[in-house]
Amino acid sequence: MLGLGDGPGRRLALSGPQAGVSHSHCTLLRRDGMAFVRDHSRYGSFVNGERVDGEAVLDVGDRLRVGTPGIVLDLVAVA
């Protein structure tokens, strides 16, 4: 889970108040050697500028923006 604040399970907590980012914003998943993002937020998650509708594949070099205006993360590897 990626978002603001603490919560149960494995979580990447973004620090400080971030406009347009939810507490439980999105989930990062790995299946069959591929990475995915699943959006849970009304503010949206975006891969390379395109809004995620449910779930989207992430590739090395993609830019994931969580929220509006949000925070941008660059995918550098899928391990």
PDB file of N, CA, C and O in Angstrom:
ATOM      1  N   MET A   1       0.852  -1.174   0.000  1.00  0.00           N
ATOM      2  CA  MET A   1       0.000   0.000   0.000  1.00  0.00           C
ATOM      3  C   MET A   1       0.892   1.228   0.000  1.00  0.00           C
ATOM      4  O   MET A   1       1.927   1.259   0.666  1.00  0.00           O
ATOM      5  N   LEU A   2       0.494   2.205  -0.729  1.00  0.00           N
ATOM      6  CA  LEU A   2       1.214   3.466  -0.831  1.00  0.00           C
ATOM      7  C   LEU A   2       0.245   4.578  -0.465  1.00  0.00           C
ATOM      8  O   LEU A   2      -0.859   4.640  -1.005  1.00  0.00           O
ATOM      9  N   GLY A   3       0.644   5.452   0.443  1.00  0.00           N
ATOM     10  CA  GLY A   3      -0.227   6.548   0.850  1.00  0.00           C
ATOM     11  C   GLY A   3       0.348   7.310   2.019  1.00  0.00           C
ATOM     12  O   GLY A   3       1.517   7.141   2.366  1.00  0.00           O
ATOM     13  N   LEU A   4      -0.469   8.148   2.627  1.00  0.00           N
ATOM     14  CA  LEU A   4      -0.053   8.938   3.778  1.00  0.00           C
ATOM     15  C   LEU A   4      -0.335   8.154   5.056  1.00  0.00           C
ATOM     16  O   LEU A   4      -1.320   7.421   5.135  1.00  0.00           O
ATOM     17  N   GLY A   5       0.519   8.307   6.038  1.00  0.00           N
ATOM     18  CA  GLY A   5       0.261   7.739   7.345  1.00  0.00           C
ATOM     19  C   GLY A   5       0.577   6.263   7.465  1.00  0.00           C
ATOM     20  O   GLY A   5       1.008   5.606   6.517  1.00  0.00           O
ATOM     21  N   ASP A   6       0.342   5.767   8.676  1.00  0.00           N
ATOM     22  CA  ASP A   6       0.628   4.378   9.013  1.00  0.00           C
ATOM     23  C   ASP A   6      -0.598   3.514   8.781  1.00  0.00           C
ATOM     24  O   ASP A   6      -1.719   4.009   8.673  1.00  0.00           O
ATOM     25  N   GLY A   7      -0.362   2.222   8.708  1.00  0.00           N
ATOM     26  CA  GLY A   7      -1.452   1.278   8.540  1.00  0.00           C
ATOM     27  C   GLY A   7      -0.917  -0.133   8.653  1.00  0.00           C
ATOM     28  O   GLY A   7       0.293  -0.336   8.759  1.00  0.00           O
ATOM     29  N   PRO A   8      -1.809  -1.110   8.630  1.00  0.00           N
ATOM     30  CA  PRO A   8      -1.384  -2.496   8.763  1.00  0.00           C
ATOM     31  C   PRO A   8      -0.708  -3.004   7.487  1.00  0.00           C
ATOM     32  O   PRO A   8      -0.913  -2.458   6.403  1.00  0.00           O
ATOM     33  N   GLY A   9       0.093  -4.048   7.633  1.00  0.00           N
ATOM     34  CA  GLY A   9       0.714  -4.685   6.477  1.00  0.00           C
ATOM     35  C   GLY A   9       1.906  -3.910   5.950  1.00  0.00           C
ATOM     36  O   GLY A   9       2.368  -2.946   6.561  1.00  0.00           O
ATOM     37  N   ARG A  10       2.391  -4.352   4.803  1.00  0.00           N
ATOM     38  CA  ARG A  10       3.524  -3.684   4.156  1.00  0.00           C
ATOM     39  C   ARG A  10       3.037  -2.389   3.536  1.00  0.00           C
ATOM     40  O   ARG A  10       2.064  -2.369   2.782  1.00  0.00           O
ATOM     41  N   ARG A  11       3.726  -1.314   3.862  1.00  0.00           N
ATOM     42  CA  ARG A  11       3.238   0.008   3.470  1.00  0.00           C
ATOM     43  C   ARG A  11       4.396   0.950   3.216  1.00  0.00           C
ATOM     44  O   ARG A  11       5.380   0.955   3.956  1.00  0.00           O
ATOM     45  N   LEU A  12       4.276   1.743   2.173  1.00  0.00           N
ATOM     46  CA  LEU A  12       5.212   2.825   1.906  1.00  0.00           C
ATOM     47  C   LEU A  12       4.474   4.107   2.249  1.00  0.00           C
ATOM     48  O   LEU A  12       3.593   4.551   1.513  1.00  0.00           O
ATOM     49  N   ALA A  13       4.849   4.697   3.383  1.00  0.00           N
ATOM     50  CA  ALA A  13       4.166   5.904   3.867  1.00  0.00           C
ATOM     51  C   ALA A  13       4.890   7.144   3.365  1.00  0.00           C
ATOM     52  O   ALA A  13       6.091   7.305   3.583  1.00  0.00           O
ATOM     53  N   LEU A  14       4.156   8.010   2.699  1.00  0.00           N
ATOM     54  CA  LEU A  14       4.686   9.281   2.232  1.00  0.00           C
ATOM     55  C   LEU A  14       4.619  10.276   3.382  1.00  0.00           C
ATOM     56  O   LEU A  14       3.621  10.328   4.100  1.00  0.00           O
ATOM     57  N   SER A  15       5.654  11.050   3.559  1.00  0.00           N
ATOM     58  CA  SER A  15       5.706  11.932   4.722  1.00  0.00           C
ATOM     59  C   SER A  15       5.057  13.283   4.457  1.00  0.00           C
ATOM     60  O   SER A  15       4.979  13.762   3.325  1.00  0.00           O
ATOM     61  N   GLY A  16       4.598  13.871   5.552  1.00  0.00           N
ATOM     62  CA  GLY A  16       4.043  15.221   5.507  1.00  0.00           C
ATOM     63  C   GLY A  16       2.732  15.310   4.759  1.00  0.00           C
ATOM     64  O   GLY A  16       2.339  14.371   4.066  1.00  0.00           O
ATOM     65  N   PRO A  17       2.054  16.434   4.898  1.00  0.00           N
ATOM     66  CA  PRO A  17       0.804  16.616   4.159  1.00  0.00           C
ATOM     67  C   PRO A  17       1.097  16.785   2.672  1.00  0.00           C
ATOM     68  O   PRO A  17       1.902  17.630   2.280  1.00  0.00           O
ATOM     69  N   GLN A  18       0.456  15.999   1.875  1.00  0.00           N
ATOM     70  CA  GLN A  18       0.622  16.055   0.428  1.00  0.00           C
ATOM     71  C   GLN A  18      -0.742  16.280  -0.198  1.00  0.00           C
ATOM     72  O   GLN A  18      -1.624  15.427  -0.091  1.00  0.00           O
ATOM     73  N   ALA A  19      -0.922  17.408  -0.842  1.00  0.00           N
ATOM     74  CA  ALA A  19      -2.207  17.726  -1.471  1.00  0.00           C
ATOM     75  C   ALA A  19      -2.560  16.668  -2.508  1.00  0.00           C
ATOM     76  O   ALA A  19      -1.739  16.322  -3.358  1.00  0.00           O
ATOM     77  N   GLY A  20      -3.774  16.162  -2.434  1.00  0.00           N
ATOM     78  CA  GLY A  20      -4.267  15.219  -3.422  1.00  0.00           C
ATOM     79  C   GLY A  20      -3.787  13.795  -3.267  1.00  0.00           C
ATOM     80  O   GLY A  20      -3.913  13.005  -4.202  1.00  0.00           O
ATOM     81  N   VAL A  21      -3.235  13.438  -2.108  1.00  0.00           N
ATOM     82  CA  VAL A  21      -2.795  12.067  -1.858  1.00  0.00           C
ATOM     83  C   VAL A  21      -3.601  11.508  -0.689  1.00  0.00           C
ATOM     84  O   VAL A  21      -3.695  12.135   0.366  1.00  0.00           O
ATOM     85  N   SER A  22      -4.178  10.329  -0.883  1.00  0.00           N
ATOM     86  CA  SER A  22      -5.010   9.685   0.145  1.00  0.00           C
ATOM     87  C   SER A  22      -4.162   8.877   1.130  1.00  0.00           C
ATOM     88  O   SER A  22      -3.004   8.562   0.854  1.00  0.00           O
ATOM     89  N   HIS A  23      -4.752   8.547   2.276  1.00  0.00           N
ATOM     90  CA  HIS A  23      -4.082   7.689   3.256  1.00  0.00           C
ATOM     91  C   HIS A  23      -3.779   6.320   2.664  1.00  0.00           C
ATOM     92  O   HIS A  23      -2.682   5.798   2.862  1.00  0.00           O
ATOM     93  N   SER A  24      -4.704   5.741   1.958  1.00  0.00           N
ATOM     94  CA  SER A  24      -4.515   4.451   1.281  1.00  0.00           C
ATOM     95  C   SER A  24      -4.729   4.690  -0.205  1.00  0.00           C
ATOM     96  O   SER A  24      -5.771   4.334  -0.755  1.00  0.00           O
ATOM     97  N   HIS A  25      -3.758   5.282  -0.837  1.00  0.00           N
ATOM     98  CA  HIS A  25      -3.918   5.797  -2.188  1.00  0.00           C
ATOM     99  C   HIS A  25      -3.948   4.704  -3.260  1.00  0.00           C
ATOM    100  O   HIS A  25      -4.868   4.657  -4.076  1.00  0.00           O
ATOM    101  N   CYS A  26      -2.951   3.835  -3.255  1.00  0.00           N
ATOM    102  CA  CYS A  26      -2.886   2.780  -4.264  1.00  0.00           C
ATOM    103  C   CYS A  26      -2.082   1.605  -3.719  1.00  0.00           C
ATOM    104  O   CYS A  26      -1.398   1.715  -2.702  1.00  0.00           O
ATOM    105  N   THR A  27      -2.181   0.493  -4.414  1.00  0.00           N
ATOM    106  CA  THR A  27      -1.428  -0.701  -4.063  1.00  0.00           C
ATOM    107  C   THR A  27      -0.482  -1.022  -5.206  1.00  0.00           C
ATOM    108  O   THR A  27      -0.862  -0.980  -6.376  1.00  0.00           O
ATOM    109  N   LEU A  28       0.759  -1.345  -4.851  1.00  0.00           N
ATOM    110  CA  LEU A  28       1.728  -1.816  -5.824  1.00  0.00           C
ATOM    111  C   LEU A  28       1.788  -3.336  -5.712  1.00  0.00           C
ATOM    112  O   LEU A  28       1.967  -3.877  -4.621  1.00  0.00           O
ATOM    113  N   LEU A  29       1.637  -4.017  -6.838  1.00  0.00           N
ATOM    114  CA  LEU A  29       1.569  -5.476  -6.861  1.00  0.00           C
ATOM    115  C   LEU A  29       2.617  -6.053  -7.789  1.00  0.00           C
ATOM    116  O   LEU A  29       3.078  -5.382  -8.712  1.00  0.00           O
ATOM    117  N   ARG A  30       2.994  -7.300  -7.543  1.00  0.00           N
ATOM    118  CA  ARG A  30       3.855  -8.031  -8.451  1.00  0.00           C
ATOM    119  C   ARG A  30       3.225  -9.390  -8.715  1.00  0.00           C
ATOM    120  O   ARG A  30       2.967 -10.160  -7.789  1.00  0.00           O
ATOM    121  N   ARG A  31       2.980  -9.677 -10.000  1.00  0.00           N
ATOM    122  CA  ARG A  31       2.409 -10.958 -10.417  1.00  0.00           C
ATOM    123  C   ARG A  31       3.133 -11.439 -11.653  1.00  0.00           C
ATOM    124  O   ARG A  31       3.365 -10.670 -12.585  1.00  0.00           O
ATOM    125  N   ASP A  32       3.490 -12.704 -11.662  1.00  0.00           N
ATOM    126  CA  ASP A  32       4.112 -13.311 -12.844  1.00  0.00           C
ATOM    127  C   ASP A  32       5.276 -12.488 -13.377  1.00  0.00           C
ATOM    128  O   ASP A  32       5.443 -12.358 -14.590  1.00  0.00           O
ATOM    129  N   GLY A  33       6.085 -11.931 -12.472  1.00  0.00           N
ATOM    130  CA  GLY A  33       7.260 -11.168 -12.868  1.00  0.00           C
ATOM    131  C   GLY A  33       6.976  -9.763 -13.374  1.00  0.00           C
ATOM    132  O   GLY A  33       7.881  -9.076 -13.848  1.00  0.00           O
ATOM    133  N   MET A  34       5.716  -9.332 -13.276  1.00  0.00           N
ATOM    134  CA  MET A  34       5.337  -7.992 -13.738  1.00  0.00           C
ATOM    135  C   MET A  34       4.875  -7.153 -12.557  1.00  0.00           C
ATOM    136  O   MET A  34       4.428  -7.688 -11.543  1.00  0.00           O
ATOM    137  N   ALA A  35       4.987  -5.824 -12.692  1.00  0.00           N
ATOM    138  CA  ALA A  35       4.541  -4.899 -11.649  1.00  0.00           C
ATOM    139  C   ALA A  35       3.254  -4.217 -12.103  1.00  0.00           C
ATOM    140  O   ALA A  35       3.072  -3.917 -13.283  1.00  0.00           O
ATOM    141  N   PHE A  36       2.356  -3.979 -11.126  1.00  0.00           N
ATOM    142  CA  PHE A  36       1.066  -3.351 -11.384  1.00  0.00           C
ATOM    143  C   PHE A  36       0.790  -2.313 -10.313  1.00  0.00           C
ATOM    144  O   PHE A  36       1.333  -2.387  -9.210  1.00  0.00           O
ATOM    145  N   VAL A  37      -0.054  -1.345 -10.638  1.00  0.00           N
ATOM    146  CA  VAL A  37      -0.578  -0.407  -9.656  1.00  0.00           C
ATOM    147  C   VAL A  37      -2.097  -0.528  -9.682  1.00  0.00           C
ATOM    148  O   VAL A  37      -2.707  -0.572 -10.750  1.00  0.00           O
ATOM    149  N   ARG A  38      -2.698  -0.581  -8.504  1.00  0.00           N
ATOM    150  CA  ARG A  38      -4.159  -0.609  -8.364  1.00  0.00           C
ATOM    151  C   ARG A  38      -4.571   0.644  -7.597  1.00  0.00           C
ATOM    152  O   ARG A  38      -4.163   0.837  -6.452  1.00  0.00           O
ATOM    153  N   ASP A  39      -5.371   1.485  -8.224  1.00  0.00           N
ATOM    154  CA  ASP A  39      -5.779   2.771  -7.645  1.00  0.00           C
ATOM    155  C   ASP A  39      -6.946   2.582  -6.684  1.00  0.00           C
ATOM    156  O   ASP A  39      -7.876   1.827  -6.967  1.00  0.00           O
ATOM    157  N   HIS A  40      -6.894   3.277  -5.538  1.00  0.00           N
ATOM    158  CA  HIS A  40      -7.976   3.262  -4.547  1.00  0.00           C
ATOM    159  C   HIS A  40      -8.473   4.666  -4.232  1.00  0.00           C
ATOM    160  O   HIS A  40      -9.316   4.826  -3.350  1.00  0.00           O
ATOM    161  N   SER A  41      -7.981   5.682  -4.921  1.00  0.00           N
ATOM    162  CA  SER A  41      -8.171   7.064  -4.506  1.00  0.00           C
ATOM    163  C   SER A  41      -9.086   7.851  -5.433  1.00  0.00           C
ATOM    164  O   SER A  41      -9.131   7.612  -6.640  1.00  0.00           O
ATOM    165  N   ARG A  42      -9.805   8.783  -4.850  1.00  0.00           N
ATOM    166  CA  ARG A  42     -10.618   9.693  -5.676  1.00  0.00           C
ATOM    167  C   ARG A  42      -9.747  10.720  -6.382  1.00  0.00           C
ATOM    168  O   ARG A  42     -10.183  11.340  -7.352  1.00  0.00           O
ATOM    169  N   TYR A  43      -8.505  10.907  -5.900  1.00  0.00           N
ATOM    170  CA  TYR A  43      -7.575  11.853  -6.520  1.00  0.00           C
ATOM    171  C   TYR A  43      -6.880  11.269  -7.742  1.00  0.00           C
ATOM    172  O   TYR A  43      -6.330  12.016  -8.552  1.00  0.00           O
ATOM    173  N   GLY A  44      -6.896   9.970  -7.886  1.00  0.00           N
ATOM    174  CA  GLY A  44      -6.326   9.308  -9.049  1.00  0.00           C
ATOM    175  C   GLY A  44      -4.857   8.952  -8.926  1.00  0.00           C
ATOM    176  O   GLY A  44      -4.083   9.586  -8.209  1.00  0.00           O
ATOM    177  N   SER A  45      -4.514   7.909  -9.661  1.00  0.00           N
ATOM    178  CA  SER A  45      -3.130   7.504  -9.873  1.00  0.00           C
ATOM    179  C   SER A  45      -2.919   7.536 -11.380  1.00  0.00           C
ATOM    180  O   SER A  45      -3.827   7.211 -12.145  1.00  0.00           O
ATOM    181  N   PHE A  46      -1.719   7.928 -11.808  1.00  0.00           N
ATOM    182  CA  PHE A  46      -1.459   8.151 -13.229  1.00  0.00           C
ATOM    183  C   PHE A  46      -0.150   7.486 -13.629  1.00  0.00           C
ATOM    184  O   PHE A  46       0.858   7.644 -12.941  1.00  0.00           O
ATOM    185  N   VAL A  47      -0.152   6.745 -14.733  1.00  0.00           N
ATOM    186  CA  VAL A  47       1.062   6.140 -15.275  1.00  0.00           C
ATOM    187  C   VAL A  47       1.377   6.869 -16.577  1.00  0.00           C
ATOM    188  O   VAL A  47       0.600   6.837 -17.531  1.00  0.00           O
ATOM    189  N   ASN A  48       2.532   7.526 -16.594  1.00  0.00           N
ATOM    190  CA  ASN A  48       2.961   8.306 -17.763  1.00  0.00           C
ATOM    191  C   ASN A  48       1.881   9.290 -18.213  1.00  0.00           C
ATOM    192  O   ASN A  48       1.660   9.486 -19.408  1.00  0.00           O
ATOM    193  N   GLY A  49       1.213   9.903 -17.234  1.00  0.00           N
ATOM    194  CA  GLY A  49       0.215  10.927 -17.516  1.00  0.00           C
ATOM    195  C   GLY A  49      -1.191  10.410 -17.769  1.00  0.00           C
ATOM    196  O   GLY A  49      -2.124  11.207 -17.857  1.00  0.00           O
ATOM    197  N   GLU A  50      -1.373   9.089 -17.889  1.00  0.00           N
ATOM    198  CA  GLU A  50      -2.694   8.501 -18.133  1.00  0.00           C
ATOM    199  C   GLU A  50      -3.290   8.004 -16.823  1.00  0.00           C
ATOM    200  O   GLU A  50      -2.635   7.277 -16.074  1.00  0.00           O
ATOM    201  N   ARG A  51      -4.527   8.394 -16.546  1.00  0.00           N
ATOM    202  CA  ARG A  51      -5.186   7.977 -15.301  1.00  0.00           C
ATOM    203  C   ARG A  51      -5.421   6.475 -15.291  1.00  0.00           C
ATOM    204  O   ARG A  51      -5.865   5.900 -16.285  1.00  0.00           O
ATOM    205  N   VAL A  52      -5.122   5.843 -14.163  1.00  0.00           N
ATOM    206  CA  VAL A  52      -5.326   4.412 -13.985  1.00  0.00           C
ATOM    207  C   VAL A  52      -6.805   4.165 -13.734  1.00  0.00           C
ATOM    208  O   VAL A  52      -7.402   4.759 -12.836  1.00  0.00           O
ATOM    209  N   ASP A  53      -7.380   3.296 -14.525  1.00  0.00           N
ATOM    210  CA  ASP A  53      -8.780   2.887 -14.351  1.00  0.00           C
ATOM    211  C   ASP A  53      -8.769   1.494 -13.757  1.00  0.00           C
ATOM    212  O   ASP A  53      -8.765   0.503 -14.488  1.00  0.00           O
ATOM    213  N   GLY A  54      -8.765   1.412 -12.440  1.00  0.00           N
ATOM    214  CA  GLY A  54      -8.699   0.117 -11.757  1.00  0.00           C
ATOM    215  C   GLY A  54      -7.262  -0.296 -11.525  1.00  0.00           C
ATOM    216  O   GLY A  54      -6.708  -0.068 -10.450  1.00  0.00           O
ATOM    217  N   GLU A  55      -6.645  -0.914 -12.553  1.00  0.00           N
ATOM    218  CA  GLU A  55      -5.294  -1.446 -12.419  1.00  0.00           C
ATOM    219  C   GLU A  55      -4.539  -1.223 -13.723  1.00  0.00           C
ATOM    220  O   GLU A  55      -5.130  -1.248 -14.802  1.00  0.00           O
ATOM    221  N   ALA A  56      -3.216  -1.002 -13.616  1.00  0.00           N
ATOM    222  CA  ALA A  56      -2.392  -0.789 -14.806  1.00  0.00           C
ATOM    223  C   ALA A  56      -1.031  -1.446 -14.612  1.00  0.00           C
ATOM    224  O   ALA A  56      -0.534  -1.554 -13.491  1.00  0.00           O
ATOM    225  N   VAL A  57      -0.442  -1.879 -15.711  1.00  0.00           N
ATOM    226  CA  VAL A  57       0.898  -2.464 -15.711  1.00  0.00           C
ATOM    227  C   VAL A  57       1.924  -1.345 -15.574  1.00  0.00           C
ATOM    228  O   VAL A  57       1.761  -0.260 -16.133  1.00  0.00           O
ATOM    229  N   LEU A  58       2.990  -1.631 -14.815  1.00  0.00           N
ATOM    230  CA  LEU A  58       4.116  -0.709 -14.678  1.00  0.00           C
ATOM    231  C   LEU A  58       5.336  -1.344 -15.321  1.00  0.00           C
ATOM    232  O   LEU A  58       5.630  -2.514 -15.073  1.00  0.00           O
ATOM    233  N   ASP A  59       6.054  -0.581 -16.148  1.00  0.00           N
ATOM    234  CA  ASP A  59       7.289  -1.038 -16.781  1.00  0.00           C
ATOM    235  C   ASP A  59       8.439  -0.168 -16.313  1.00  0.00           C
ATOM    236  O   ASP A  59       8.235   0.970 -15.888  1.00  0.00           O
ATOM    237  N   VAL A  60       9.654  -0.706 -16.392  1.00  0.00           N
ATOM    238  CA  VAL A  60      10.843   0.066 -16.050  1.00  0.00           C
ATOM    239  C   VAL A  60      10.854   1.340 -16.894  1.00  0.00           C
ATOM    240  O   VAL A  60      10.657   1.290 -18.108  1.00  0.00           O
ATOM    241  N   GLY A  61      11.082   2.470 -16.246  1.00  0.00           N
ATOM    242  CA  GLY A  61      11.089   3.763 -16.920  1.00  0.00           C
ATOM    243  C   GLY A  61       9.772   4.512 -16.822  1.00  0.00           C
ATOM    244  O   GLY A  61       9.709   5.696 -17.152  1.00  0.00           O
ATOM    245  N   ASP A  62       8.707   3.831 -16.367  1.00  0.00           N
ATOM    246  CA  ASP A  62       7.417   4.504 -16.214  1.00  0.00           C
ATOM    247  C   ASP A  62       7.466   5.511 -15.080  1.00  0.00           C
ATOM    248  O   ASP A  62       8.258   5.386 -14.146  1.00  0.00           O
ATOM    249  N   ARG A  63       6.599   6.514 -15.184  1.00  0.00           N
ATOM    250  CA  ARG A  63       6.427   7.511 -14.119  1.00  0.00           C
ATOM    251  C   ARG A  63       5.056   7.308 -13.509  1.00  0.00           C
ATOM    252  O   ARG A  63       4.042   7.381 -14.204  1.00  0.00           O
ATOM    253  N   LEU A  64       5.025   7.055 -12.214  1.00  0.00           N
ATOM    254  CA  LEU A  64       3.778   6.888 -11.474  1.00  0.00           C
ATOM    255  C   LEU A  64       3.542   8.150 -10.661  1.00  0.00           C
ATOM    256  O   LEU A  64       4.343   8.501  -9.795  1.00  0.00           O
ATOM    257  N   ARG A  65       2.436   8.832 -10.946  1.00  0.00           N
ATOM    258  CA  ARG A  65       2.058   9.996 -10.149  1.00  0.00           C
ATOM    259  C   ARG A  65       0.882   9.599  -9.296  1.00  0.00           C
ATOM    260  O   ARG A  65      -0.143   9.154  -9.813  1.00  0.00           O
ATOM    261  N   VAL A  66       1.016   9.756  -7.989  1.00  0.00           N
ATOM    262  CA  VAL A  66      -0.083   9.477  -7.070  1.00  0.00           C
ATOM    263  C   VAL A  66      -0.686  10.806  -6.656  1.00  0.00           C
ATOM    264  O   VAL A  66      -0.012  11.647  -6.060  1.00  0.00           O
ATOM    265  N   GLY A  67      -1.967  10.992  -6.978  1.00  0.00           N
ATOM    266  CA  GLY A  67      -2.681  12.192  -6.575  1.00  0.00           C
ATOM    267  C   GLY A  67      -2.598  13.334  -7.559  1.00  0.00           C
ATOM    268  O   GLY A  67      -1.929  13.274  -8.590  1.00  0.00           O
ATOM    269  N   THR A  68      -3.326  14.395  -7.181  1.00  0.00           N
ATOM    270  CA  THR A  68      -3.385  15.609  -7.980  1.00  0.00           C
ATOM    271  C   THR A  68      -3.256  16.799  -7.037  1.00  0.00           C
ATOM    272  O   THR A  68      -4.189  17.010  -6.263  1.00  0.00           O
ATOM    273  N   PRO A  69      -2.210  17.581  -7.027  1.00  0.00           N
ATOM    274  CA  PRO A  69      -1.083  17.520  -7.938  1.00  0.00           C
ATOM    275  C   PRO A  69      -0.185  16.317  -7.697  1.00  0.00           C
ATOM    276  O   PRO A  69       0.430  15.814  -8.637  1.00  0.00           O
ATOM    277  N   GLY A  70      -0.095  15.842  -6.451  1.00  0.00           N
ATOM    278  CA  GLY A  70       0.544  14.571  -6.144  1.00  0.00           C
ATOM    279  C   GLY A  70       2.051  14.546  -6.131  1.00  0.00           C
ATOM    280  O   GLY A  70       2.733  15.571  -6.126  1.00  0.00           O
ATOM    281  N   ILE A  71       2.536  13.314  -6.126  1.00  0.00           N
ATOM    282  CA  ILE A  71       3.967  13.011  -6.033  1.00  0.00           C
ATOM    283  C   ILE A  71       4.305  12.082  -7.198  1.00  0.00           C
ATOM    284  O   ILE A  71       3.527  11.183  -7.517  1.00  0.00           O
ATOM    285  N   VAL A  72       5.454  12.291  -7.834  1.00  0.00           N
ATOM    286  CA  VAL A  72       5.864  11.457  -8.967  1.00  0.00           C
ATOM    287  C   VAL A  72       6.957  10.490  -8.507  1.00  0.00           C
ATOM    288  O   VAL A  72       7.922  10.887  -7.854  1.00  0.00           O
ATOM    289  N   LEU A  73       6.784   9.213  -8.861  1.00  0.00           N
ATOM    290  CA  LEU A  73       7.767   8.171  -8.580  1.00  0.00           C
ATOM    291  C   LEU A  73       8.183   7.572  -9.921  1.00  0.00           C
ATOM    292  O   LEU A  73       7.336   7.318 -10.778  1.00  0.00           O
ATOM    293  N   ASP A  74       9.492   7.345 -10.106  1.00  0.00           N
ATOM    294  CA  ASP A  74      10.017   6.722 -11.314  1.00  0.00           C
ATOM    295  C   ASP A  74      10.310   5.255 -11.018  1.00  0.00           C
ATOM    296  O   ASP A  74      10.968   4.945 -10.026  1.00  0.00           O
ATOM    297  N   LEU A  75       9.827   4.349 -11.872  1.00  0.00           N
ATOM    298  CA  LEU A  75      10.080   2.923 -11.691  1.00  0.00           C
ATOM    299  C   LEU A  75      11.433   2.590 -12.307  1.00  0.00           C
ATOM    300  O   LEU A  75      11.623   2.732 -13.515  1.00  0.00           O
ATOM    301  N   VAL A  76      12.379   2.143 -11.468  1.00  0.00           N
ATOM    302  CA  VAL A  76      13.719   1.870 -11.958  1.00  0.00           C
ATOM    303  C   VAL A  76      14.009   0.382 -12.119  1.00  0.00           C
ATOM    304  O   VAL A  76      14.925   0.007 -12.850  1.00  0.00           O
ATOM    305  N   ALA A  77      13.227  -0.478 -11.436  1.00  0.00           N
ATOM    306  CA  ALA A  77      13.447  -1.920 -11.555  1.00  0.00           C
ATOM    307  C   ALA A  77      12.232  -2.665 -11.022  1.00  0.00           C
ATOM    308  O   ALA A  77      11.477  -2.155 -10.194  1.00  0.00           O
ATOM    309  N   VAL A  78      12.066  -3.882 -11.518  1.00  0.00           N
ATOM    310  CA  VAL A  78      11.071  -4.802 -10.971  1.00  0.00           C
ATOM    311  C   VAL A  78      11.860  -5.982 -10.443  1.00  0.00           C
ATOM    312  O   VAL A  78      12.460  -6.732 -11.214  1.00  0.00           O
ATOM    313  N   ALA A  79      11.859  -6.148  -9.125  1.00  0.00           N
ATOM    314  CA  ALA A  79      12.666  -7.211  -8.510  1.00  0.00           C
ATOM    315  C   ALA A  79      11.808  -8.358  -8.046  1.00  0.00           C
ATOM    316  O   ALA A  79      12.325  -9.337  -7.507  1.00  0.00           O
TER     317      ALA A  79
END
